[in-house]
Amino acid sequence: MQCNLILIILYIEKESKIMVISSTSSHSKSNLDVAKISTNNLINSKRFTQNGQIQIYQSSYRGSYSSIIRDSLRNAALGKKVLLVQFMKGGVKQGLSNAVKLCGNLNWVRSSHSFDQYNANEIENNKNLKKSIHESIHELWNFCKKELISGENDQIILDEIFLAIEMKIIDKDDLISTLENRFISGDVILTGTSIPKELLLMANQITELR
């Protein structure tokens, strides 16, 4: 049995300081008693037997996750199937029906009605506008829930999903339940400025950008 490993990486990119703290534990593949693997059941195994990690990227300010998008492009170029969803950002002809395909493997989706196009007062004082924005974000989240349990992606990035939770557009318990029942061989990455304690406790890795 290998000893528990604690990895602390301090990575400085441009003017941002990124601190990553994670811990992992692994067992020898030859020790089936420790790993609790029955060779009789191997034939009935799913395509993969273990989900990837839950990674949380936290920052005190918005718009600080360009390194995540860079890494998603690299992973797609290396052959991994990546889903990148930006809940609070939109653009011309965006939305589920106009997802952008990059590197052959990266599916990049933005909200069809962007929260960032308006200020908070405009949204709060216009019921129709608020309803439209909330509906477009809900549409993205319902799509993401299906993708998280489909097993079709190697990596899923939910950008600024915590802001959607903070604004009570997406339900925190719904996110927790979906993550607990996810079916994905790779990692799920979540970003935001204000992270609920329950999600921090679920994370395998927390990265704080300062």
C-alpha positions as CSV (number, residue, x, y, z in Angstrom):
1,M,0.0,0.0,0.0
2,Q,1.4,3.4,-0.9
3,C,1.4,6.1,1.7
4,N,-1.0,9.0,1.5
5,L,0.5,11.8,-0.7
6,I,-0.1,15.4,0.1
7,L,0.8,17.6,-2.9
8,I,1.1,21.4,-2.5
9,I,1.8,23.3,-5.7
10,L,2.4,27.0,-5.8
11,Y,2.0,28.2,-9.4
12,I,2.5,31.8,-10.3
13,E,1.1,32.9,-13.7
14,K,1.4,36.6,-14.6
15,E,0.0,38.5,-11.7
16,S,-2.2,35.7,-10.2
17,K,-1.1,33.4,-7.4
18,I,-2.7,30.0,-7.5
19,M,-2.5,27.7,-4.5
20,V,-3.6,24.1,-5.0
21,I,-4.0,21.7,-2.1
22,S,-5.0,18.1,-2.7
23,S,-4.6,14.7,-1.2
24,T,-4.9,11.3,-2.7
25,S,-4.8,7.8,-1.5
26,S,-4.0,4.7,-3.7
27,H,-3.6,1.0,-3.2
28,S,-1.6,-1.7,-4.8
29,K,-3.6,-3.3,-7.7
30,S,-2.3,-6.7,-6.6
31,N,-3.9,-6.4,-3.2
32,L,-7.5,-7.3,-4.0
33,D,-8.4,-7.6,-0.3
34,V,-7.5,-4.0,0.4
35,A,-9.1,-2.7,-2.7
36,K,-12.1,-4.9,-2.2
37,I,-12.2,-6.0,-5.8
38,S,-13.8,-9.3,-6.7
39,T,-12.3,-10.7,-9.9
40,N,-15.6,-12.6,-10.4
41,N,-17.4,-9.2,-11.0
42,L,-14.9,-7.7,-13.4
43,I,-16.8,-8.9,-16.4
44,N,-19.9,-6.9,-15.3
45,S,-17.9,-3.7,-14.6
46,K,-19.1,-0.4,-16.2
47,R,-17.0,1.3,-18.8
48,F,-15.1,2.9,-15.9
49,T,-15.3,2.0,-12.2
50,Q,-14.5,5.3,-10.6
51,N,-15.5,8.9,-11.1
52,G,-12.9,11.6,-11.5
53,Q,-12.3,14.3,-9.0
54,I,-14.4,17.3,-8.1
55,Q,-12.2,20.4,-8.5
56,I,-13.2,23.8,-7.3
57,Y,-11.6,27.1,-8.4
58,Q,-12.3,30.0,-6.2
59,S,-11.4,33.7,-6.7
60,S,-12.4,37.0,-5.1
61,Y,-13.2,38.5,-8.5
62,R,-14.9,37.3,-11.7
63,G,-13.2,36.8,-15.0
64,S,-10.1,35.1,-13.5
65,Y,-10.4,31.6,-15.0
66,S,-8.7,32.0,-18.3
67,S,-6.2,29.2,-17.3
68,I,-9.1,26.7,-17.1
69,I,-10.2,27.5,-20.6
70,R,-6.6,27.2,-21.8
71,D,-6.3,23.8,-20.2
72,S,-9.7,22.6,-21.6
73,L,-8.4,23.5,-25.1
74,R,-5.2,21.5,-24.5
75,N,-7.1,18.5,-23.2
76,A,-9.4,18.6,-26.2
77,A,-6.4,18.7,-28.6
78,L,-5.0,15.7,-26.8
79,G,-8.2,13.7,-27.6
80,K,-10.3,14.1,-24.5
81,K,-14.0,15.0,-24.8
82,V,-14.5,18.2,-22.9
83,L,-17.7,20.1,-22.1
84,L,-17.3,23.8,-21.1
85,V,-20.4,25.6,-19.9
86,Q,-20.4,29.3,-19.0
87,F,-23.6,30.0,-17.1
88,M,-23.4,33.8,-16.6
89,K,-21.8,34.8,-19.9
90,G,-23.5,34.9,-23.3
91,G,-22.9,36.3,-26.8
92,V,-24.3,36.6,-30.2
93,K,-26.2,33.5,-31.3
94,Q,-25.2,31.6,-28.2
95,G,-27.2,29.0,-26.3
96,L,-27.5,25.2,-26.6
97,S,-28.5,25.3,-30.2
98,N,-25.3,27.3,-31.1
99,A,-22.6,25.6,-29.1
100,V,-19.1,26.2,-30.3
101,K,-16.9,23.2,-31.3
102,L,-13.1,23.6,-30.9
103,C,-10.3,21.1,-31.5
104,G,-12.8,18.5,-32.5
105,N,-13.5,17.5,-28.9
106,L,-14.4,20.7,-27.0
107,N,-18.1,21.6,-26.8
108,W,-18.3,25.2,-25.5
109,V,-21.8,26.5,-24.5
110,R,-22.9,29.8,-23.2
111,S,-26.2,31.2,-22.0
112,S,-28.6,32.2,-24.7
113,H,-29.5,35.3,-22.7
114,S,-26.5,36.6,-20.9
115,F,-26.5,37.9,-17.3
116,D,-23.4,40.0,-18.1
117,Q,-25.2,42.1,-20.7
118,Y,-27.1,44.0,-18.0
119,N,-26.4,45.5,-14.6
120,A,-28.1,44.0,-11.5
121,N,-30.6,46.9,-11.1
122,E,-31.8,46.4,-14.7
123,I,-32.4,42.8,-14.2
124,E,-34.1,43.2,-10.8
125,N,-36.5,46.0,-12.0
126,N,-37.5,44.2,-15.2
127,K,-39.5,41.0,-14.5
128,N,-39.6,39.8,-18.1
129,L,-35.8,40.3,-18.5
130,K,-35.2,38.5,-15.2
131,K,-37.4,35.6,-16.2
132,S,-35.7,35.3,-19.6
133,I,-32.2,35.2,-18.0
134,H,-33.2,32.7,-15.3
135,E,-34.9,30.4,-17.9
136,S,-31.8,30.4,-20.1
137,I,-29.6,29.5,-17.2
138,H,-32.0,26.8,-16.1
139,E,-31.9,25.4,-19.7
140,L,-28.1,25.1,-19.4
141,W,-28.3,23.5,-16.0
142,N,-30.8,20.8,-17.1
143,F,-28.5,20.1,-20.1
144,C,-25.5,19.8,-17.7
145,K,-27.4,17.4,-15.4
146,K,-27.9,15.0,-18.3
147,E,-24.3,15.3,-19.4
148,L,-23.0,14.6,-15.8
149,I,-24.8,11.3,-15.7
150,S,-24.3,10.3,-19.4
151,G,-20.7,9.1,-19.1
152,E,-20.0,10.7,-22.5
153,N,-17.5,13.3,-21.4
154,D,-13.9,13.1,-20.1
155,Q,-14.1,16.5,-18.4
156,I,-16.9,18.9,-17.5
157,I,-16.4,22.5,-16.6
158,L,-19.2,24.5,-14.9
159,D,-18.0,28.1,-15.0
160,E,-19.5,30.5,-12.5
161,I,-22.1,28.0,-11.4
162,F,-21.7,29.2,-7.8
163,L,-22.8,32.7,-8.8
164,A,-26.0,31.1,-10.2
165,I,-26.5,29.4,-6.9
166,E,-25.8,32.7,-5.0
167,M,-28.5,34.4,-7.0
168,K,-30.9,31.5,-6.3
169,I,-31.2,30.6,-10.0
170,I,-29.8,27.1,-9.5
171,D,-30.6,25.1,-6.3
172,K,-27.6,24.2,-4.3
173,D,-29.0,20.8,-3.2
174,D,-29.8,19.9,-6.8
175,L,-26.1,20.5,-7.7
176,I,-24.9,18.4,-4.7
177,S,-27.3,15.5,-5.6
178,T,-26.2,15.6,-9.3
179,L,-22.5,15.5,-8.4
180,E,-23.1,12.6,-6.0
181,N,-24.7,10.6,-8.8
182,R,-22.4,11.7,-11.6
183,F,-21.0,9.2,-14.1
184,I,-17.8,10.5,-15.6
185,S,-14.3,9.1,-15.8
186,G,-12.6,12.5,-15.7
187,D,-12.9,15.6,-13.5
188,V,-15.7,18.0,-12.9
189,I,-14.4,21.6,-12.5
190,L,-16.6,24.2,-10.8
191,T,-15.7,27.9,-10.5
192,G,-17.0,30.9,-8.6
193,T,-16.4,33.6,-6.0
194,S,-18.5,32.4,-3.1
195,I,-18.5,28.7,-2.5
196,P,-21.1,27.0,-0.3
197,K,-19.5,25.1,2.6
198,E,-21.2,21.8,1.5
199,L,-19.5,22.0,-1.9
200,L,-16.1,22.7,-0.3
201,L,-16.4,19.6,1.7
202,M,-17.2,17.5,-1.4
203,A,-14.2,18.7,-3.3
204,N,-11.1,16.6,-3.9
205,Q,-9.1,19.7,-4.9
206,I,-9.6,23.4,-4.1
207,T,-7.6,26.0,-6.0
208,E,-7.7,29.6,-4.7
209,L,-6.7,32.4,-7.1
210,R,-5.3,35.4,-5.3
